[in-house]
Amino acid sequence: MSLDTVKHASETPDTEQPWKELGLKEDEYARIREILGRRPTGAELAMYSVMWSEHCSYKSSKVHLKQFGEKVPQNDAMLVGIGENAGVVDVGQGYAVTFKVESHNHPSYIEPYQGAATGVGGIVRDILAMGARPVAVVDPLRFGAADHPDTKRVLPGVVAGIGGYGNCLGLPNIGGEVVFDECYQGNPLVNAGCIGVMKHEDIHLAKASGPGNKVILYGARTGGDGIGGVSVLASETFDDTKPTKRPAVQVGDPFQEKLLIECTLEIFKEKLVAGIQDLGGAGLSCATSELASAGSGGMHVDLDKVHLRDATLSPEEILMSESQERMCAIVEPQHVDRFLEICEKWDVIAVVIGEVTDGERLEIFWHGEQIVDVPPRTVAHEGPVYHRPFARPEWQDALQADDAGKLPRPQNGEELKDQVLKLVSSPNQASKSWITDQYDRFVQGNTVLAQPEDAGMVRIDEETNLGVAMATDGNGRYAKLDPYTGAQLALAEAYRNVAASGAKPLAISDCLNFGSPEDPAVMWQFAEATRGLADGCLQLGTPVTGGNVSLYNQTGEVAIHPTPVVAVLGVIDDVNRRTPIAFAEEGQLLYLLGDTREEFGGSAWSEVVHQHLGGLPPAVDLDREKLLGEILISASRDGMIDAAHDLSDGGLVQAVVESCLRGGNGARLVVPEGLDAFTFLFSESAGRAVVAVPRSEELRFTDMCGARGLPATRIGVVDGDAVDVQGEFTLSLAELRTAHEATIPALLA
């Protein structure tokens, strides 16, 4: 077992150390020596290596992320912003909601089941650490080509991991998305989000203040799984020539996590903690350094008191282990006995491993020998800051000049019909029920909307019916064409989805998935997308409350499309006023809201029919998005619409087919004057929705749209058992259902 004391490190300055193998750069190692005034001990080197990794320190992205703190919209709902485990917003009636999206991409490629399962576990603990009861999860997913053999390895494992862990926790999975594209072949994106609810007074923060307060580690024992974990895995590109990194993937136990949740909530109820932090990326290295850094600054830890699953672990391995289902609490001495009692009641292992001191150092001991003596801020918050070079790629102009509008179009109704069938049966537009049926969407009994609705929605107060909604969206094809606009389109779509459900958008969390930051073209994509998102949030009035950056999503020279995933959280006063997507009653009038233009760059039609990516993505008008949102929310609240579905991937025809199949009713559509049938059906112009209006509300609804200046065009009626585009083609619901539902099972079952 290795042991390298602080005293020994001071006396042996020339000892060779494996800084390179731990992912540190030469100048970073030199800086650590400068900070400490000596070479680091093995334990200190381990801590700095994981905490200064890309995944934990954001060293390549923080110079761009600071825009989220500089361009903050005026929003009275914000209670806790960037910098904590998760953001918190006020949703009224004394309730606060915390939410966040994070990535577990690299572990999920190596070990799909455990990578995805522990991604769910980690985000749930982030929410728990804020003082909230987790109430729902979402999962935005990206995989390689649907028919690629490796997709059959990765996707079922990821879905089983998400379902297995989340279902065991008793948390409904209410939303997310599944996208296939060959660019994700070696780098699937497994993003996980969670929503939690608490009262305002129950908010907890990650800080260790108050000399003499005890540091308690509780939850599962620390094992050898996940040593380095995401902190190492997510900080470099995959290389097919390197050996497997399976041991770096954490192993989850959802039943242990369920006990940890209930135990922690009871501890919160009795107000026994002064600060708390979950153990996720970088494990104890992160929890101890961040708690000390955010608090008074001093902490003493006896590492040999940590309960182990593997007695052979070295101090470095214990500090780097990312074993799951663990939390670290700061507890005043008079509350320690009661804290430990509650842990024992829930069969949760707990041990005092140290205390807060009045010093300014994080000091860690191993059987009496000091192995760490560092200023905690240098570990947790003052890591490297890289101003990576970035430049618009040389190929960007040619890509944008390759206009999708020049692609051959259907020449008659029969060709239109064939292309509609091809679209709705394509892997990205087909029903994902084979996947979502593996998740429990209605456990706890408070889910009121879930996939395939535009947004997931849960009731958070059973007496008043107060609820929250969340939608996650992102389109890597749009972002590849124009990262700035692509990020804003992701924001606009998630915003629109929440508004279409009847909820008022409040704030966002994001998960920014990109290739290697060492490539100037990738860094340009990242810089542009971040700028677009910050500008868009400022304009829409939805602050960024937190999120995650995932870089190095590439194999060799092949990077994923830039994929900023945006999660928008909204609030609704009464979930009984929610708006579903289903066309549920014959006779409802169908209205198209917004302007339809010739916009096919990055469209589903261009991908499915022509395997083409080029041109410019749809234009963004965030003022129009805001107006559309206000109309949808007002119409929902006042009973003017029975259904609403946003228009995005696949355009109007995809939305109409989904709403018809969801409600079991057909639709007769008339192509509006001034539009050709092809553009009417397939355009992906943003800022649009299709709504079903009861005949009794038509005048009131159209008057409201007219008064507010929102184009509202009557395009048809809910009727029959087919989608009938008059003068062009008719497709029966039976034929559409077969096409829409058969694809994914055929590929994956």
KEVEXMI-7302 format. One record per atom (N, C-alpha, C): x, y, z. Coordinates in steps of 0.2 Angstrom, whole numbers, plus 5000, padded with zeros to 4 digits. Last residue first. Layout:
! residues N
XYZ ...
END
This chain:
! residues 749
482449754844 482149704848 482549634848 482949854835 483249844842 483049784846 482249864823 483049874824 483349854830 480949834826 481349794821 482049804822 480649934836 480749864838 481049824833 480750054827 481250044833 481249974835 479750034817 480450044816 480850024821 478350024820 478749964819 479449974818 477650144822 477850104828 478250044826 477450214809 477750244815 478050204820 476850114801 477450144799 477850174805 475650084809 476150034807 476850064806 475150214808 475350184815 475850134814 474850234795 475350274798 475550244805 473850134793 474550134789 475050174793 472850184802 473150114803 473850114799 472550304797 472950304803 473250234804 472950324779 472450304785 472950294791 473150464769 473550404773 473150384779 472950544754 472650514760 473050464763 473450684745 473450614746 473050604753 472950814738 473650784737 473650704739 471750864740 471950874733 472650844732 472050884757 471550884752 471850904745 472650764766 472850824763 472550834757 472150674779 471950684772 472150754770 472450544789 472750614787 472550624780 470950454795 471550464791 471850534791 469750444800 470250394803 470850394798 468750594805 468950534801 469450494804 469550744810 468950714807 469150644804 469850914814 469950844816 469350804814 470251014800 469850994806 469950924808 471251164794 470851094794 470451084800 471951274796 472151234791 471751164790 471851444799 471451384799 471751344794 473251534806 472951514800 472551444801 473851664814 473451604815 473051584809 475151774819 474851744813 474451674815 474951884832 475251814830 474851784824 474452004837 474952004831 475251934830 473552014847 474252014849 474752004843 472352014840 472552074844 473252074846 472451884834 472451944830 472652014834 472351804845 472951804841 473051864837 471051844850 471651854854 472351854850 470251804839 470351874841 470951894845 470451664839 470751704834 470751784835 469851644852 470551624851 470851664845 468451684850 468851714855 469651694854 468151604839 468151674838 468551704844 468251474844 468651494838 468651574838 467551404854 468151454856 468451484850 466751314848 466451364852 466951424854 467551224842 467151274838 466951334842 469151204850 468451194850 468051244846 470651184841 470251234845 469451214844 472251134842 471551104841 471151154845 473751194834 473251184840 472551164837 475451194831 474751174828 474351164834 476751324830 476351264834 475751254830 478351404828 477651384826 477351324830 479651444829 479151484831 478451474829 480451394813 480351394820 479751444822 480251284799 480251354802 480051354809 480351174792 480451174799 480551244802 479251104780 479651154782 479751154790 478251004776 478950984778 479451044781 476951054772 477050994776 477750984779 477251174765 476751174771 476851114775 478051134755 478351174761 477851174767 477151044748 477851024751 478051064756 476151134744 475951074749 476651054752 476451304745 476451244741 476351184746 475551454750 476051394751 475951344747 474551534746 475251564746 475751514748 473351464756 473451504751 474151534751 473651304764 473451374764 473651414758 472951154761 473551194760 473351264760 471951074773 471951114767 472551154767 471650914781 472050974780 471951004773 470850814792 470750844785 471150914785 471350684803 471350764801 471250774794 470850564815 471150584809 471050664808 471150504831 470750534826 471150564821 471950454842 471550404838 471050434833 472850534848 472150544850 471650494847 474050494843 473950504850 473250504852 473850504830 473950444832 473850444840 473750654829 473150604827 473250534830 474950694833 474350714837 473750664835 475850634824 475950614831 475250634835 475350704812 475350624813 475350604820 475650834815 474950814814 474850744815 477050834816 476650854822 475950824821 477350794803 477650754808 477150764815 476850904796 476550844795 476750794800 477651014800 476951014802 476650944801 479350954804 478851004802 478150984804 480450874807 479850844803 479350894801 480650954822 480950904817 480350874813 479351064825 480051064825 480351004820 477951134832 478251114826 479051114826 477051074847 477551124843 477751094837 475351064849 475951024848 476451074844 473851054859 474451094855 475051054854 472151044862 472751014861 473251064858 471151134865 471051064868 471751024867 470951304869 471251254865 471251184869 470351384879 470251404872 470551354867 470551394893 470151344890 469951354882 471351474899 470651504898 470251454894 472651414899 472351434905 471551444904 472851394885 472751334889 472351354896 472951524881 472451484878 472251424882 474051564888 473451604890 472851554887 475051484882 474951484890 474251514891 475051524869 474851454871 474651444878 475351664870 474751644867 474551574870 476651654876 476151684879 475451664877 477351584865 477251554872 476651584876 477251684855 476951614854 476751584861 478051774861 477351794860 476951724859 479251704861 478951734867 478251744867 479451684848 479451634852 479051654859 479651824844 479051784841 478951724846 480851844850 480251884852 479551854850 481651764843 481451744850 480951784853 481851684829 481551754831 481251744838 482951614818 482651614825 482451684826 482851514803 482951574807 482651574814 483451344801 482951394802 483151454805 485151334795 484651304799 484051364799 485851324778 485751364785 485151334789 486751194770 486351254770 486351284777 486651014775 486951074772 486451134772 486550854773 486650904778 487050964775 485650714767 485950774766 486050824772 484850604763 485450594767 485950654766 483550624757 484150644753 484850624757 482550594766 482450574759 483150584755 483150614779 482850554778 482750544770 483750744778 484150694781 483850624778 482750824773 483350824770 483750764772 481750804783 481650784776 482250784773 482350864795 482250794795 482150764787 483550994790 482850964791 482850894791 484651064787 484651024793 484050994795 483651184778 484351164781 484351124787 482351224775 482551154775 483251134777 481151334773 481751324778 481851244778 480151444767 480551384764 481251374768 479051464781 479451484776 479851424773 477651514791 477951454787 478351484781 477351584806 477451594799 477851534796 476051554818 476651564816 476751574808 474951414820 475151474823 475851484820 473651334812 474351334812 474551404815 472251244819 472551314817 473351304817 470851154817 471551154817 471851214815 469451124827 469751154822 470451164822 468550964831 469051024833 469351054827 467950864825 467550924825 468050984827 468250734837 468150754830 467750824831 469550744850 468850754848 468750774841 470950744851 470550694855 469750694853 472450744847 471850774844 471250724846 473650764860 473150724856 472550764853 474550844868 474650844860 474050814856 473750934881 474050874878 474150884871 473951064893 473751044886 474050984883 473251084910 473751064905 473451054898 472351114920 472351154914 472851134909 472751034930 472151014926 472051054920 473751094936 473951044931 473351014927 473851254939 473351204940 473551154934 474951334937 474651344943 474151284944 476551284931 475851294929 475451294936 478251324926 477751314931 477051324929 479651244918 479151294918 478651274924 481351224912 480851214917 480251264917 482251164899 481851224901 481351194906 483751114894 483151094898 482851154900 484651084879 484351134884 483751104887 486251034873 485551014875 485251054880 487251064860 487051094866 486251064867 488250984851 487550964853 487450994860 489150974836 489051014842 488351004844 489350804831 489050864830 489050904836 490850724837 490150724836 489950794833 492450704827 492050734833 491250724832 493750614823 493050614822 492650644828 495050584825 494950644822 494150664822 494750484839 495250504834 495150574832 493150514843 493650464842 494150474837 492450624855 492650614848 493150554849 492150724866 491650674863 491850664856 492850824873 493150764871 492650704868 491650874885 492050884880 492350824878 490250934893 490550874891 490950884885 489651034906 489951034899 490350964898 488151074913 488651034913 488951044906 487251184925 487251134919 487851094919 486251324930 486751274931 486751224925 485251414926 485351404934 485951354935 485051544915 485451484916 485551464923 483451624915 484151624917 484451554917 482451694903 482551624906 483251614908 482151794894 482051804902 482151734906 482451794881 481851764883 481651774891 483651864881 483151894877 482451854880 484551784889 484451854891 483751884887 484451664881 484151664888 484051734890 485151714870 484451694869 484151694876 486451734875 486051794872 485351774871 486851604879 486751664884 486351724881 486751534867 486351524872 486251574877 487751604859 487051604857 486551584862 488851574867 488651644866 487951644863 488851434865 488851464872 488551534871 489051424851 488451394855 488351424861 490351484850 489751514847 489051494850 491151404858 491151474859 490451504856 490951284851 490751284858 490651364860 491451314838 490851284839 490551294846 492851344842 492351394839 491651374840 493251214847 493151274852 492751334849 493251144835 492751124840 492651184845 494251214828 493551214825 493051194830 495351184837 495151254836 494451264833 495451054847 495351074840 495051144840 495451034860 496151054858 496051064850 494251004864 494351074865 495051094862 493350884854 493950894858 494150974858 491550904854 492150864853 492750884857 490150924866 490650944860 491250894860 488750964874 489150914872 489550924866 488151034888 488451064882 488951004879 486651054895 487151004895 487551014888 485851164906 486051144899 486551094900 484251234912 484951204914 485151174907 483251384914 483551334910 484151294914 481651454919 482351444919 482651384915 480251464915 480551504921 481351504920 478751454905 479451444906 479851484911 477251404911 477651464910 478351444911 476251274903 476651294908 477051354906 475651214892 475251264897 475651294902 476251144883 475951104888 475551154893 476851244876 476351214873 475951164878 477951284885 477351334884 476751294881 478751174883 478451194889 477851234889 479051194869 478751134871 478451144878 479651324869 479051314865 478651244868 480851294876 480451344878 479751334875 481351194867 481251174873 480751224877 481551284855 481151224855 480951194862 482451384860 481751404858 481351344858 483551304863 483251344868 482551354866 483851264850 483751214855 483351244861 484051384843 483451344841 483351284847 485251424850 484551464851 483951424849 486051334844 485951334852 485351374853 486051364831 485851304833 485651294841 486551494830 485851484829 485651414832 487951454834 487551504837 486851504837 488251354824 488251334831 487851394835 487651304810 487751364813 487651354821 487751164807 487651214801 487851284804 487851104819 488351094814 488351144809 486551134824 487151174827 487751164823 485751054816 485651134816 486351164818 486150934821 486250954814 486151024813 485850934834 486550934832 486650954825 484751004844 484750974837 485450984834 483850974858 484450994855 484450964848 482850984874 482950984866 483651004864 481750944886 482450944884 482450944877 480551014897 480650984891 481450994890 479451004912 480151014909 480150984902 478351084923 478451044917 479251054915 477451074939 478051094935 478151054929 475951134948 476451084944 477051114941 474651134959 475251164957 475751114954 473551084966 473751054959 474251094955 473251104979 473151154974 473251144967 473450974984 472851004986 472751064981 474650914979 474050884978 473350914980 475950984971 475451004977 474850964976 476550954960 476950954966 476550974972 476350854946 475950894951 476450894957 477350864931 477150824937 476750874942 477650834914 477350874919 477150834925 478650844899 478450804905 478150854910 478050904883 478450914889 478250864894 477450844872 477950894871 478350914877 477250664875 477050734875 477650784874 477450524874 477750574869 477550644869 478150564890 478250554883 477650514880 476850644900 477550614899 477550594892 475850724912 476150724905 476750684905 475750694926 475150714922 475250724914 476250604940 476350624933 475750644929 475950564952 475850634951 476050654944 476150434956 475450454954 475350524953 477250354958 477050414963 476350444962 477450314941 477550294948 477450364952 477350344928 476850364932 476850344939 478350284920 478250354919 477750384924 479650184920 479050194924 478850264924 480250124905 480350174910 479650174914 479950054894 480450024899 480550064905 479350134885 478950084889 479350044894 480350204879 480050234885 479550184889 480650104869 481150134874 480850154880 479550084862 479950024863 480450044869 479150214859 478850184864 479150124866 479550304849 480050284854 479750244860 479050314832 478850314839 479450284843 480150404821 479750354823 479550354830 481150504818 480450524819 479950474821 482350424818 482250484822 481550514823 482050314809 482250304816 482150364821 480550344799 481250354800 481450344807 479250354798 479550284799 480250284800 478950474794 478650454800 478950384802 479650484781 479850524786 479650494793 478950384773 479750374774 479950424780 477750444773 477850384776 478550364778 478050564766 477850574772 477850504776 478450514754 478950544758 478750554765 477250464749 477850414750 478350444755 476550584747 476350524752 476850484754 477350644737 477250674744 477050624749 477050554727 477750564729 477750594736 475650584725 475950514727 476650514730 475650714722 475350694728 475550624730 477150764715 476450754715 476250724721 478550784716 478250824711 477450814710 479650824730 479150774727 478750814722 481250894725 480650894729 480150844726 483050894726 482450874722 481850864727 483751034734 483650964733 483050954730 483951164737 484051144730 483951074729 483851184751 483251204747 483351184739 485051154756 484551104756 483951124752 486551214750 485851234752 485351174751 487951234753 487651174751 486951174753 488451334761 488251354754 487951294750 488751284773 488151324773 487951344765 489951214769 489351174771 488751214771 490751314765 490551264760 489951224762 490951374777 490651414772 490351364766 491651274785 490951304787 490651334781 492851224782 492351194779 491651224780 493751294791 493751314784 493151284780 492951354806 493251304802 493251314795 493451484816 492851464811 493151414807 494351444830 494351484823 493751444819 495251464845 494651444842 494651484835 496351414858 496251454852 495651424848 495851424875 496051384869 495951424863 496351474888 496051514883 496251484877 496051384903 496351384896 495951434892 496551384919 496051414915 496351424908 496651264933 496951294927 496351334923 495851304948 496151264944 496351304937 495151354959 495651394956 496151344952 494251264966 493951324962 494551364958 494851154972 494151154970 493951204965 496251174974 496051114972 495351114968 496351304979 496751284973 496551224970 495451294990 495251334984 495651314978 496251235000 495651194996 495451234990 497951215001 497351265001 496851244997 498451055009 498351105003 497851155004 499050925013 499050985016 499051035010 499050745015 498750805011 498750865015 499550665024 499650645017 499450705012 500150635040 499850685036 500050675028 499750485049 500250525045 499950575040 498750425056 499150475059 499650515055 498150355046 498350325051 498850365055 498250485036 498150415035 498450385041 497450645034 497850605038 497650535036 497350805027 497050735027 497650695030 496750965027 497350925029 497050855030 496651115019 496351055019 496851005021 496851275028 497051215024 496651155025 496651375036 496451385029 496651335025 495751345052 496351365048 496151375041 494851305061 494851375060 495451395055 494051155053 494551195058 494451265056 492851025054 493051095051 493451125056 493350855054 493050915057 493250975053 493050675051 493450735052 493050795055 492250575049 492950565046 493350625047 491050485056 491350545057 492050535054 489950385046 490550385051 490850455050 488750265042 488950335043 489550335047 487650165032 488250175035 488450245036 485950145034 486450185030 487150185034 484750095039 485250055037 485750085032 483950195045 483850175037 484350125035 484450195058 483750175057 483650155049 485750245056 485650175058 484950155056 485350375052 485750335047 485650265049 484850415064 484450415059 484750375053 485950415072 485450375074 484950365068 486850505067 487050435066 486450395068 486050625071 486250605064 486350535063 486150615085 485450605081 485550585074 487550635086 487250575089 486550565085 487650765081 488050705078 487650645080 487250885086 486750845082 487050785079 488250945093 487650925097 487150885093 489250975082 489350925087 488750895091 488451005066 488651025073 488750975078 489050935051 488550925056 488850955063 489150915034 489450955040 488850955045 489150765024 488850815028 489250845033 489250685009 489650705014 489250765018 488650525002 488550595003 489050615009 488550394990 488850424995 488750494996 488250314978 487750314984 488150344990 489750244971 489150284971 488750284978 491450284969 490950234971 490350274972 492550344963 491950374962 491350324964 494150374971 493550324969 492950364969 495150454975 494950464968 494350414966 495350424988 495250494987 494950504979 495650294987 495050304991 494850384989 496850294980 496250264977 495650284980 497750354989 497550394983 496950364980 497750254999 497450325001 497250364994 497250104991 497750144994 497450214996 496349954996 496350024992 496950064996 496149835002 496749844999 496849914995 494849825006 495349845011 496049855008 493449874999 494049834997 494649865002 492449945004 492249875001 492849835000 492750045019 492950015012 492549955011 492450195027 492250125027 492350095020 493650295033 493150285028 493050215028 494750315042 494050305045 493550285040 495850355035 495750285037 495150265040 495750495034 495550455028 495450385030 495250615043 495550555044 495350505039 495350795040 495050725038 495550665040 495050955043 495450905045 495050835044 494951115035 494651045037 495150995038 494551285032 494951235035 494551175036 493651375026 494251355023 494651305026 492351405028 492751445031 493551425029 491751355012 491551375019 492151415022 492151324999 491551365000 491351385007 493251235003 493351294999 492751344999 492651135009 493051175013 493151245009 491851074999 491551095005 491951145009 492851044990 492351094988 491951124994 493650954996 493951014994 493451074993 492750844999 493150885005 493350955002 492250814986 491750834992 492150874997 493350784978 492850844977 492550864983 493850674985 494350734983 493850794982 492850584985 493050624991 493450684990 492450604968 492350574974 492450614980 492550644955 493150654959 492950634966 490750654953 491450654950 491950674955 490050634969 490050614962 490650614958 489350644983 490050624981 489850594974 488550794988 488550724986 489250704984 488650895003 488850884996 488750814995 488151015015 488050955012 488350945005 487951095031 488151095024 488151025021 487351075043 487551145041 487851155034 485950965047 486550985044 486751055043 484750945054 485350925057 486050945054 483350965053 483851025053 484451005056 482450865052 482650885058 483150935059 482350865038 481750875041 481950895049 483650815035 483450885033 482850905037 483450685039 484050725042 483850795041 482550645030 482350645037 482850685041 483250645018 482650695019 482450695026 484250545021 484450615020 483850665021 483450435021 483850455026 483950525026 482950435008 482450445013 482850465020 484150425000 483750484999 483250495005 484750305005 485050365006 484650425005 483750215000 483850225007 484250285009 484050234987 483350244989 483350254997 485350184986 485250254984 484550274987 485150054988 485550094993 485450164992 484450024976 484150014983 484550054988 485350054966 484850094967 484450084974 486950054965 486550014968 485950054970 488250044951 487650074955 487250024959 489950074948 489350024949 488850044954 490850174937 490550164943 490050104943 492250134927 491550154927 491250134934 493550094927 493450164929 492650184929 493549964922 493649974929 493550054932 493549994908 492949974911 493049984919 494350034898 494350074904 493750054908 495449934887 494749954890 494849994897 496950014880 496549954883 495849984886 496950094864 497150094871 496650034874 496650114851 497250074852 497350064860 495550194850 495350124849 496050074851 495250314860 495750294856 495650214856 494250454865 494350384865 494850374859 494950604873 494650574867 494750494868 494750654890 495150644884 494750604879 493950664900 494350724899 494950704894 493050574905 492750624901 493250684899 493850484913 493550464906 493350514902 494150564924 494750544919 494450524913 492950594930 493450644930 494050624925 492250474929 492150524924 492650574924 493550374937 492850384934 492750434929 494450364947 494550414942 493950434938 493750224950 494350254952 494550304946 492550144948 492550214947 493150254949 492850024962 492550044955 492550124955 493350004974 493850014969 493550024962 492350084986 492650034983 493150054977 491550135001 492050154996 492350094993 489850095006 490550095007 490950115000 488550215005 488850155003 489550155005 488250335018 488050295012 488350235011 489250475023 488750415024 488550395018 490450565033 490350525026 489850475028 490450715041 490150645041 490150615034 491350825050 491250795043 491050725044 490750935063 491050865061 490850855053 491351095069 490851055066 491150985063 492551155072 492251105077 491651065074 492051305064 492551265067 492351225072 491051345052 490951325059 491551285062 490651265036 490851325040 490751305047 490651205021 490851185027 491151245031 489351195009 489951235012 490051205019 488251184998 488851144999 489351185002 486551215005 487151235001 487751195003 484751195005 485451175008 485951195003 483151245008 483751245003 484351235007 482051255016 482351195016 482951195011 481251365014 481751365020 482151305020 480451345002 481051385002 481551385008 480251165001 480051225003 480651275003 480551064986 480651084993 480251144994 480950944973 480450994976 480551004983 481850914958 481650904965 481250964968 482250834943 481850884946 481750864953 483650794932 483150774938 482850834940 484350714918 484150764922 483650744927 485750654908 485250644913 485050704917 486350594893 486250654897 485650634902 487350514884 486950494889 486850554894 487850504868 487750554873 487250524878 489150394861 488450414862 488450464868 490350384851 490250434857 489550444858 490450314840 490950304845 490850344851 489250384834 489450304834 489850284839 488850504832 488850484839 489050414839 488750514818 489250554821 489350534829 487550454814 488250414814 488750454817 486250464825 486650494820 487350464820 484650474833 485150434830 485550474825 483950514849 484150534842 484750494840 482750534860 483150484858 483350504850 482350634875 482350614868 482850564866 481250684889 481950664886 481850654878 480250634903 480350664896 481050644894 479950564914 479350604911 479550634904 480050434925 480450464919 479950494914 479750444942 479450434935 479950464930 480550344954 480550414951 480250404944 480950234961 480250254962 480150324959 482150174961 482050234965 481350254966 481850084951 482050054958 481950114963 481850164940 481250134942 481250104949 483150214939 482650254940 481950224943 483850084936 484050124942 483450174944 483150034925 483349994931 483450034937 483150144916 482550114918 482650074925 484550154913 484150214916 483450184919 484950024910 485250054915 484850114918 484150004898 484049964904 484349994910 484650104890 483950104892 483850064898 486050054889 485850124892 485150124894 485749934883 486049934889 485950004893 485149964870 484849924875 485149924882 486350044865 485650074867 485250034872 487549964863 487450024868 486750044870 487249864854 487549844861 487449904866 486649924844 486249864847 486549844854 487650004840 487050034843 486649984846 488449914833 488649934840 488049974844 487849894821 487849834826 488049864833 486750014815 487449994816 487449944822 485550074813 485650004810 486349984811 485550204818 485150154821 485250084819 487150274821 486650254817 486250194819 487350314839 487550314832 487050284828 486250424850 486650354848 486850364841 485850514864 486050514857 486450454855 484550574875 485050524873 485150534865 483950644890 484050654882 484650614880 482850604902 483550574899 483550594891 482250644918 482250654911 482850624908 481350614933 481950614929 481750624922 480650674949 480550654942 481250654939 480850714962 480150694960 480150664953 481850724976 481850714969 481150684967 481650844988 481450774987 481450764979 483150944992 482450934989 482350854989 484350994996 483850995001 483150974999 485350984987 485051044988 484551054993 485550844987 486050884991 485850954991 484650804978 484550784985 484950834989 485250834966 484650864968 484450864975 486350754966 486450824966 485850864968 485750634966 486050654972 486250724972 485250624953 484750624958 485050654965 486450624946 486050684946 485550684951 486950494950 487250554952 486850614951 485950404945 486050404952 486450474954 486050424931 485450444935 485550454942 487350374930 487250444928 486550464931 487250244934 487550294939 487550364936 486550204922 486250194929 486550244934 487550224912 486850254912 486550254919 488550134916 488650204914 488050244915 487950014917 488150044923 488350124922 487549994903 487149984909 487350024915 488850014895 488150054895 487650044901 490350044897 489950004901 489150024901 490750134887 491150084889 490750024893 489750224886 489950194880 490350134882 489550274898 489050244895 489250204889 490750354901 490650284905 490050244901 490450464892 491050414891 490950344895 489250524897 489350504890 489850444890 488450584907 488750524908 488950484902 487950754911 488150704906 488550644909 486550834917 487250824917 487350764912 485350964923 485550904918 486250894918 484251004936 484951004933 484950944928 483351094949 483351044943 484051054940 482151134961 482851124959 482851074953 480951234967 481051184963 481851184961 479951284981 480551294977 480651234973 478451354987 478851294985 479451324981 477551454991 478151434996 478551374994 476851474980 476451444986 477051414991 478151474967 477551494971 477251454976 479351434963 478751414959 478051434962 480951484962 480351494966 479751484961 482351374958 481851434957 481251424961 484051334959 483451324962 482951384960 485351224951 484951284952 484351274956 486451114960 485951124955 485651194957 487651134968 487551074965 486951074959 488151304963 487951254968 487851184964 488451374952 488951364957 488851314962 487051474947 487651434945 488151434951 485851504960 486051504953 486751464952 484351514968 485051484968 485251474961 483251584964 483351574971 484151554972 482251664952 482951634954 483051634961 481151734950 481051664952 481751634954 481351864944 481251854952 481151784954 482451904933 481951854934 481951844942 483251984921 482951994927 482351944928 484651874914 483951914913 483651934920 486351894913 485751864917 485151904917 487651894907 487051904904 486451874907 488551844916 488651914914 487951934911 488451714918 488351754924 488351824923 488551664905 487951654909 487851694915 489851704903 489351744900 488651724903 490651604908 490551664912 490051704909 490951504898 490351504902 490151564907 492151544893 491551554889 490951554893 493051504902 493051574900 492451594896 492751374905 492451424910 492551494907 493251274896 492551304895 492351364899 494351214900 494351244893 493751284892 494151184913 494651224912 494651254905 493151124922 492951164916 493551204913 493451034932 493751104932 493451144927 492950904929 492850934935 492951014935 493250874916 492650864918 492450904924 494650904915 494150944911 493450934914 495450904931 495250864925 494750914921 495750944943 495950984938 495750954931 495350834951 494950904952 495150954946 496150734948 495450724946 495150794946 497450794951 497350764944 496550764943 497350834964 497350884959 497250854952 497250704970 496750754971 496750804965 498450644967 497850614965 497250664965 499350734973 499350724966 498750694963 499050704986 498850774984 498850774976 499450574987 498750584988 498550654985 500850584985 500450544980 499750564981 501250764987 501250694989 500850654984 502050874976 501450854980 501650784982 503550964980 503250924976 502650894980 503351134986 503651074986 503351024981 502451244986 503151254988 503551194989 501151224981 501351194988 502051214990 501151304970 500651314975 500851294982 502251244963 502251314965 501751324970 501651114961 502351124965 502351194967 500651154952 500551124959 501151124963 501351204941 500951244945 500851214952 501951084936 502351134939 501951184943 500751024932 501150994937 501651044940 500451104922 499951104927 500351074933 501451094913 501451154916 500951154922 501250954909 501850974912 501751044916 499550904913 500050934908 500650954912 498850754919 499050824920 499550844915 498450624919 498050664914 498350734915 499150524925 498550544929 498150604925 500250514918 499850464917 499150474921 500950634922 500650624915 500150574914 501350604935 500850664933 500550654926 501950514943 501650494937 501150544935 503650574948 502950564949 502550554943 505250554955 504850554949 504150534951 505950664967 505650594966 505150604960 506550774971 506650754964 506350684963 506250814984 505950854979 506050824972 506050754998 506250714992 505950754986 505550825009 506250805009 506550775003 504250845006 504650905007 505350885006 503750715006 503750745000 504250805000 503850685020 504350645015 504350685008 502850765025 503550775027 504050745022 501750715019 501950785017 502650795019 502050545014 501850595019 502050665016 501350415006 501850475004 501650535008 501150255003 501050305008 501550355007 500350114995 500750174995 500650225000 500449945000 500050005000 500450065000 
END
